[in-house]
Amino acid sequence: MLPKAQRVAFIQQRLQALYPEPPIPLDHRDPFTLLIAVLLSAQCTDERVNQVTPALFALADTPQAMARLEVEQIKAIIRPCGLSPQKSAAIKRLSEILLAEHKGVVPADMEALERLPGVGHKTASVVMSQAFGVPAFPVDTHIHRLAQRWGLTSGKSVVQTERDLKRLFPKSSWNRLHLQIIFYGREYCSARGCDGRVCDICRTCYPGRKHPKRTQKA
């Protein structure tokens, strides 16, 4: 096993070499459309969200237009993303709140975002980092799993994983790094494609690992 400092340095170097300019996976035009896309991505793939949002945004791509839609209209479009009753109600209500409390503008404030219906800490973190460029480290189940495989966290919770990753990596790299880890996980270190002994980063960080790495779920 490499010492943690060497693992951190290697991981960052390897990810930067593979994904020097990682794109934002969810198609969007502005902070509002990103917020809606991230909300829809809960328990749904980015690919499916990108298939659904064009029809939704053709109908309403501003809080003003979205607030005018009926919940049933929204639900009919977003059904393929799953959890459509909850997500459609949250989308309409958060649009109304943006109009009533934020002059129709998505706030660049973590606490204000987290108060919106359907917006948890991870969603707010994604919006802060990808829409406003504010350093954040959104941790989804994939990042949570890889951080455990690479020995960067104990994996007790996504909250702990986020705290550990923020401590290990420079703040200036957080926004780019969380995307790099997502892309690497999809391509090389997926749940089924690597068990902690297969991909380049896992093998380099733990060359002597004999058994699959058991990870705790988020």
N, C-alpha and C positions, 0 to 999 in steps of 0.2 A: 504494500500500500504506500502510495506517495504521501508525504506529509501534507496537511491541509493547505498550507500556503502554496505549495507546488501544484496541488490539484486546482486550486482557485486560479492560479496564473495560467495553467495549461488549458483549462476550460475556457477562459476568456479569450486566450490566443486562438484556440481552435475554432470557436464560434465566430470570432471576428474574421478569420480566414474564409470560413464557409459562407457566412452571411454578412458581408460588410455593410450593406444597406438593406436591411430586411423591410419588406413592404408591410403595410398594415393589412391584415387578412380580410377585414370586413369593408366592403364597398360603402363609401359614404361621400357626402359633399361638404358637410359642415358639422359643427358640434352636435346639432340636433339629430341629424340623420345617423351620426355615429352612435349617439346615446340610444336611439331606438334599435339600431342593429346589434349593439352589445347586449341590450336587454333581451332581444330575441334569441341570442346565442346561448342562453342558459339551457343546458341539457339538449343542445342542438349543435350540429356542425356549422362551421363558418360557411362551408360550401352551400348548405341548404339555405342559410340566411341570405346569402347573396343571390340565390334563385328567387327568393320571396320578396325582398325589399324593393326591386324595381316597380312591381305592381302597386305596392303600398305607397311608395314615394311619388308615383305618378298621380295618385289620388290626393295625397297630402304629404308635403315635405317640410312643413313649418308647424310650429305649435298652434298657430291660428287655424290652419286648415285641418289639422289632426283633431283639435278640440271640437270642430263642427261635425265630425263623423260620428255615427252611431257605433257603439261598442260591437254590435253584430257585424257591421261592415268591416271593421278592423279584424275581427275574429275570423271571418270567412277567408280573408287573404292570408293571414298568418298561421292558419291551422296546420300546415305542413311542419312548422317549427316546434309543435308540441306545446302543451300547457297554454293553449290559446285562450281559454276563458280568463285565466289570471293575467296573462300578458296583455290581452286586448284592453281589459279594464284598467290596468296600470298605465298603458300608453295614453289612453284618453285622459285619465285623471292627471298624470304628470304634465300633459300638455296644458290642461286647465290651470294647474298650479304655476307653470312657467309664465303664463299670461297674467295671472292674478298677483304673483309675488315677485317675478323677475323680469317684468316688461317684455315677456316673450323671448328672453335670451337664456340659453343654458349657462348657469353660473360656473365660473372657474373657481369653485370652492368645494373642497371635499365634503365638508359637513352639510352644506346645502344640497349637494348631489345625493348624499346618502339619505336625506329626508324625503326624497322623491319616491313615489310608489314604484315598487319593482326594481329599485336601484340599491344594490348592496355595496359592500366595500370594494369588491373586485371590480364591479361595473364602474363605480365612481373612479377607481384608480385607473382603469383603462381610458376613460374619458379625459381625466386630468393629464395623463401622459401623452395620449395620441392626438387629442384635440387641442390641448393647450400647451404641450411641451413641458409641463411641470414634472419634475422627477418623481416617479412612483414605481412600484414594483408589483404589478398585479400578479397574483398567484392563483392559477387554476389547478385542476387535478393533475394535468400533465406536468407542469412545473413542480408541483408538490412531489410527484413520483420521482422525477429525475433528480431533484435535489437530494432525495434520500439515497438513490442509487449511487450518487457521486459523493456521498458522505458529507454533505453541506448542512444537513439538519437532521434532527432526530425524528422528524415527521409526525410529531404529536398532534399538530393541527396546521391549517394553512396560515393561521395567524403567526404561529411560531416560525414556520418556514419563511414567511415574508420578513419577519424580524431578523432571522439569521442571514438571509441573502442580502438584505440591506446593510448588515454589519460587515459582510465579507467583501462586497464589491463596491467600487467607488460610485458615489451618487451620480456622477456624470454619465455612467454607463447603464443605469437602471432601465431607462426607457427602451434603449436598443437591445439590451441583454434579455429582457423578458420575451421580446419577439424572437430573438435568436434561439433561445431555449425551446420555444414552442415549435419553431420550424425544424430544429434538430430532432426533437422528440417525434415529430411526425415522420421524418425521413429515415432516421437511424435508430432511435431508441424508443420505439412505440411500446405499448403495453404488451403486445404479443410478439413483436419483433426482436425484443431484447429483454433479458431477465437480469441484467446487471453484469453479464459476462460476454456480451456479443459485440456491441458497438465500440468504436474507436475510443471514445472518452471513457467508457466503463472499463475497457481492457487496460488502458493506460493508467487510469487512477488506481485500479485494483488488479494488477497483473496476476496476483496469487489467489484471487477469489475462486473457490472451488464449487460453491453452491449458489443457486439463484438467490438474488437479493429480495427478501420479503419486504414489501413497503406497506406502510399504513395508509389507509384511505383518508381523504380529506374530510 
